[in-house]
Amino acid sequence: MENRETPISWMVKNPVAANLLMLFFIIGGLFSLLRIKQEVFPDLTLDTVTVSVAYPGASPEEVEKGIILVTEEAIRGIEGVKEVRSTAAEGYGTVVAELFENTDYSKTYQDIKNEIDRITTFPEEAEKPIVTLDARKREVLSVVVYGESSEKSLREIAERVRDYLLEDENITQIELSGIKKLEIKIEVPLDNLRKHSLTLSDIKNAVQNSSLELPGGSIKPRLVKFL
């Protein structure tokens, strides 16, 4: 019966070749190990773009008709969009665009945002759409600010702590949570409304018309020679 030579038996007879092969694998493994990207808390960009629109006081049917259908029509034909999913709730509408794997996420996100900004048929009561490129982020550290003080004072302290921590070059992002959004409350006595023949809608429209963002030009340095 003929005995076939196995790889192990061949290496036993050729120890130099076996050692060179082992050395090759060790060097290749070390070289690959040095080139592997390592992150303790990696930032993972998802393949979805979310468009959220608040429509206070609207029913799900009104949200679907005034927000969802218009948004879907605007972004469905954009290059890179694979699928569109929507959710209509009371006073709120969300449209999620799933992107293809090989798509330039940043470019497609910008294209979607531009299309949403061009929409002029949203209901007047609807708030400004929020377009986000979804990403998974892990919390590294929580800092709690507390004390026997007003909510405004605690917020100011938290903002100072945030600004101080952001001065560290190793910290890239800090989010404040557990606090209310800043708002201005306007109260008009009923007698004043009657006196000037105004309604609350008139006050609301006056505030909206006064709250405008207008470009103020730009400032450029200019070299002036003095003779």
Summary of the structure (lengths in Angstrom):
residues: 227
radius of gyration: 30.5
end to end distance: 108.2
largest distance: 117.2
contacts: 443
relative contact order: 0.10
helix: 40%
strand: 15%
